[in-house]
Amino acid sequence: MADPAQISTPPAVELRKIDKSFYGVLANADVDFSLSRGEVHALLGENGAGKSTLCSVIAGLYRPDSGEMLMDGEVVDLKSPKDALAAGIGMVYQHFRLVSNLTVAENLALGNPEVGLRLSQSELEAEARELGERYDFPVDPTARIWQLSVGQQQRVEILKLLYRNVRILILDEPTAVLTPQEGQALFRAMRSLADEGRSLIFVSHKLHEVKQVSDRVTVLREGRVVGEVATADAEPRDLARMMVGKDLELPTREPNAAIGEPVLVVKDLVVADDRGLDAVDGLSLTVSAGEVVGIAGVSGNGQRELAQGIVGLMKVSGGSVELSGKDVTSTSVLRKIKRGIAYVPQNRLGMGLAPGLDTEDNLALKQFREPPYSNGPMLNQKAFKTKGAELIKGFDIRGVRPGLPIRLLSGGNLQKALIAREVTQDHCVLIARSPTRGLDVGATAVVREQILAERDRGIAVLLISEDLDELLALSDRLVVIYEGKIVGEMPASEATAERLGLLMSGHSEEQPA
Amino acid sequence: MSRRFIVEPRGLASWWLKLVIPIGSVLAAMVLGAAFLALTGNDWIEVYQKMADAAFGSGRGVAETLVSATPLILTGVAAAVAFKMLVWNIGGEGQLIFGAIMAAGVGIWLSESTPAVIAVVVVVAAGAVGGAFWASLSAVPKVYLGTNEIITTLMLNFIALNLMQYLVLGSSSPWRDPEATQFPQGRPIIENARIPEFFHRLDWGLFVAIGVAVAAWFVISKTRSGFEYRIVGNSFDTARYAGIRVPRKVLGTFLASGAAAGLAGSILVAGILGKMDPRSLDLGLGFTGIIVAALARLNPIAIIPVAVLMGALNNAGPSLQSIGVPDATVQILQGAILIFAVAGEFLILNRIRRPDPTAGEAKATAEAQTA
């Protein structure tokens, strides 16, 4: 790395003052970045810090609003990923770009101008096999993509780029979909690619991975570069602090004194994700009446599975969930609603609300089975109107017209409707996932107020969020989730950026880095 | 501003627009049909007069139009209730045929002395059961194993059709009339199981069909179960979230859809046909029901007039041959109506307007200010 000959040569890729905004929101601001030949350069940052945008700019998918990009010291203007590929830059996206019913070899040939009109399956397969073996990345070239595991599919994505002989590989959160063993194999391949003189950009949230595989780290926060260091010199706690922010605003309110009996008790919970891996892996947690427990963590560490496991939308494969002393682990969603679990899901329109029904219908979405909404098997349309009008007024839901599909309301009004319904039904627990995500300042304040009002009414609130400001503003107690387990716990008043950042990126407190 | 028109979602279409646009679509299709007739050297006024006359010009014509409309109402409801829940049951055809097989079977098996009230109800109900059973062959694998119902319902149409033909034309099954010596025919069902006619060939089956359409509307919009149905039709995830057992709901809807199509079969057998007649049951009524449902925008009440319109067109076709116009003209009209209706649907959902130049500038300034 520290070969003086290399330092004098211009960087493989250099970005100067890159700005990129989407609809007035800055995703990248004034970003300078340089990638040397033969290095693995990690991009570190929280969700929404602008890592993926930056990668997409380099890969030609987005064009920056301003700023310039140089390759080997020459200014380049990439108009498309095709241009980038021709210039030797390739990216492995989080969602693979593979044709699932074609073979590995066929996928490699796809879009390669050198393949021409005639395909020689055997030649393609031989080349694919040779490439795989060279990087210790064995994949059966005759296998069809759908037959492969996610880890193997990722290898195909990388091989596809190597087949096009790219010099610069961008891997956007490649380990998010991998088992630890697959991750290690990926890291070995990354090192051997770098040793050949190729340059790699590695996006991750996980400090230990960054420590293990990268040569340099650039930390992004809110679209800006907040630091660039050689990995060897970087202390994990410094990186964590840079990632999360200088100083966290500590909550100004007093923690709730009137914390009551435990209401929601989760013991050794195990919930598998859609791929069958245990996303929640032996997690225990207690939320008491009148308490807000905030779950902090980088997205994809089991938050979704935890919430859906508790409310009954995902199958619990181990452990137990108790509600006020009664076991509700495997009761139906409806039973759990009746027992008093209110849930504000992250996906408002796709799950919390029926997009095509109007606001009044949506406000009755859970209680329509009981009076006054229904009378035996018949609906009482009048109750829909009167109760609906009450909630629309009480929660200041705007833009409502009878018959107007709720999906046409703004995000803030959608969330107000959703929360109005959840907090006005009989309940003892409120589970909320990222309740203020994407909302404007006004709606955010309303939603936060509602959550604190819930706490003051003696409801046990479980707040799952990736937004630390939100967690600190609302929680009495903070719990950090990492890879499906609770890795740390603290009163909100004792939370520091460094502590949270380390825990969230997988450094347990007992084992300093 | 480079764009000359702006297309944007309308949000909430007014009720009169929902009425005017479909009527306009039909008129537009007729204009197109007239142009086609004129270009091919026909007197389009005469053709339209002849068609109107055949369909509505006499008591017999009206009766025949309604006879044609009856099964279309039922297959239309069958398609609409399934499609509204995103269940793509395109097996109305097969469910109708299997309903007919069941109805004819029961109608043949019943003793001649069965009281008429019981016999009619049992035979008609047997059709609904048969249709639901045929639908269950696709519904159960879909709900519990995730098979694709488009494929299974479509394939089962051919199986039902061949089964019916085998029972009458290819074997000496109880469905075949042993007394038909010339050409194989279906065996007549008992006289007491026939649905009484009240106006020319029109029988009470029409009211069963209208009753089913009204009942479908009532259940969907007025009952608790219908509210659950609407939620499921909106989003499976939302329905699960609201504590609705989605698989059960989908299964129930699929079976109800099959039952409606099956009723069309039994009403034909117990009504105008009096037996299982493979030629008269193989008219694509299940498929036409899909068109009826689409034109009615999946609204069960709107299905009734749309089915009458389609019935009228079917009924008018043969009369055109007397003036030397091929009855395929009717199919051209039906196709044109469908195309215009789809285009009209776009107008109901979206509005098209001229861009407002000042609004564009205002937006640009606002963007400049935020940036």
HADDOCK unambig.tbl for C-alpha pairs under 7 A between the chains (distance, minus, plus):
assign (segid A and resid 24 and name CA) (segid B and resid 370 and name CA) 6.40 0.50 0.50
assign (segid A and resid 24 and name CA) (segid B and resid 371 and name CA) 5.95 0.50 0.50
assign (segid A and resid 313 and name CA) (segid B and resid 241 and name CA) 6.90 0.50 0.50
assign (segid A and resid 333 and name CA) (segid B and resid 243 and name CA) 4.91 0.50 0.50
assign (segid A and resid 334 and name CA) (segid B and resid 243 and name CA) 4.09 0.50 0.50
assign (segid A and resid 350 and name CA) (segid B and resid 235 and name CA) 6.79 0.50 0.50
assign (segid A and resid 350 and name CA) (segid B and resid 237 and name CA) 6.62 0.50 0.50
assign (segid A and resid 350 and name CA) (segid B and resid 238 and name CA) 6.38 0.50 0.50
assign (segid A and resid 351 and name CA) (segid B and resid 237 and name CA) 5.15 0.50 0.50
assign (segid A and resid 351 and name CA) (segid B and resid 238 and name CA) 4.10 0.50 0.50
assign (segid A and resid 351 and name CA) (segid B and resid 241 and name CA) 6.45 0.50 0.50
assign (segid A and resid 352 and name CA) (segid B and resid 238 and name CA) 5.80 0.50 0.50
assign (segid A and resid 352 and name CA) (segid B and resid 241 and name CA) 6.95 0.50 0.50
assign (segid A and resid 353 and name CA) (segid B and resid 238 and name CA) 6.15 0.50 0.50
assign (segid A and resid 354 and name CA) (segid B and resid 231 and name CA) 6.26 0.50 0.50
assign (segid A and resid 354 and name CA) (segid B and resid 234 and name CA) 5.79 0.50 0.50
assign (segid A and resid 354 and name CA) (segid B and resid 235 and name CA) 6.21 0.50 0.50
assign (segid A and resid 354 and name CA) (segid B and resid 238 and name CA) 5.95 0.50 0.50
assign (segid A and resid 355 and name CA) (segid B and resid 234 and name CA) 6.66 0.50 0.50
assign (segid A and resid 356 and name CA) (segid B and resid 234 and name CA) 6.07 0.50 0.50
assign (segid A and resid 365 and name CA) (segid B and resid 242 and name CA) 6.32 0.50 0.50
assign (segid A and resid 366 and name CA) (segid B and resid 242 and name CA) 5.28 0.50 0.50
assign (segid A and resid 369 and name CA) (segid B and resid 224 and name CA) 6.74 0.50 0.50
assign (segid A and resid 374 and name CA) (segid B and resid 224 and name CA) 6.72 0.50 0.50
assign (segid A and resid 377 and name CA) (segid B and resid 223 and name CA) 5.84 0.50 0.50
assign (segid A and resid 377 and name CA) (segid B and resid 224 and name CA) 5.45 0.50 0.50
assign (segid A and resid 378 and name CA) (segid B and resid 222 and name CA) 6.23 0.50 0.50
assign (segid A and resid 378 and name CA) (segid B and resid 223 and name CA) 4.33 0.50 0.50
assign (segid A and resid 378 and name CA) (segid B and resid 224 and name CA) 5.54 0.50 0.50
assign (segid A and resid 379 and name CA) (segid B and resid 222 and name CA) 5.59 0.50 0.50
assign (segid A and resid 379 and name CA) (segid B and resid 223 and name CA) 4.96 0.50 0.50
assign (segid A and resid 379 and name CA) (segid B and resid 224 and name CA) 5.38 0.50 0.50
assign (segid A and resid 404 and name CA) (segid B and resid 11 and name CA) 6.75 0.50 0.50
assign (segid A and resid 404 and name CA) (segid B and resid 12 and name CA) 5.58 0.50 0.50
assign (segid A and resid 408 and name CA) (segid B and resid 11 and name CA) 6.82 0.50 0.50
